[in-house]
Amino acid sequence: MQKIELKKGFEDAEKVEVLNPVPDSVAVVVVGQEGLKDGSKVEVMNEKHYPWQNLSKETRPAKISRHTRKKHGMKKD
């Protein structure tokens, strides 16, 4: 895992517009990222595909780690 800065645009309760390009092969951590450091290992738990994604074999959409689920009292879907 490597931290990169994303430039945010418009934001609502469900979505955030990202203004700088993110390669298709990059996964984005959307929950629990505040405790991660460069080089951290993450486990992908619940893969989600969205209609706007250009999916390829290398694409790994956002996941919620087991650590994050436990920390926030979340149940597995």
N, C-alpha and C positions, 0 to 999 in steps of 0.2 A: 504494500500500500504506500502511495506517495501523495502527499498533500499538494493540491493545486488550488489557486484562487479562482473562483468563478465570479464574473461580474453580473450582479443581479439587475434585472429590469423590473417589469411589473410583477406583482405578487398578490395572491389571494390565499384563502384558507387551504386550497388543494394544490396549487401550482405556483412555480416560480419561473419566470422567464430568465434564461441564461443568455447573456449578450455575447460572450466570447465563445468561439467554437470548441466543442468537446468531441474528440474522435469517437467513432462508433465502437471501438474496442475498449473504451474506458467505462468502468462501472463507477457509479456515484453513490456514496454512502449518504443516506438522507435522514437516518435516525441514529443517534449515539455517536456521531462523529466528533463531538467535543472532547472525548477522552482518547482519541487516536493520535498517534505520533507517526512520523515518517518511518517506514519499515515495519509497522504493525501488521500482524497477520489477521485477516478477517475471514469469517466463514459465511458464505452466502446461504441464507436460509429459505426465503420465499421469493423466487424469481418472478418478476412481473414483466409482461410485455405490453407495450402500449402501441396503439395503431400508428402513431406518428414516428415510431422507431424504424430505422432502416436496419433490420436484423440480419446478422451474418453469423457464421460459425464462431467467430471470435467475440461477438457481442455478449456482454454479461450485464443485464439490467440490475437496478438497485435491489439490495437484499437487506434484511434485518438480521443481525448476528444473534446467536444464542445468548451472548453476554448482554447485549442491549435488551433482548426480551426479558431476561432475568432482572436486570437493573430497573426496568420500567414496569415490571409485573405483567408483561404481555404474554398472551397465549399463542401457540402456534396455530395458524389458520387450518 
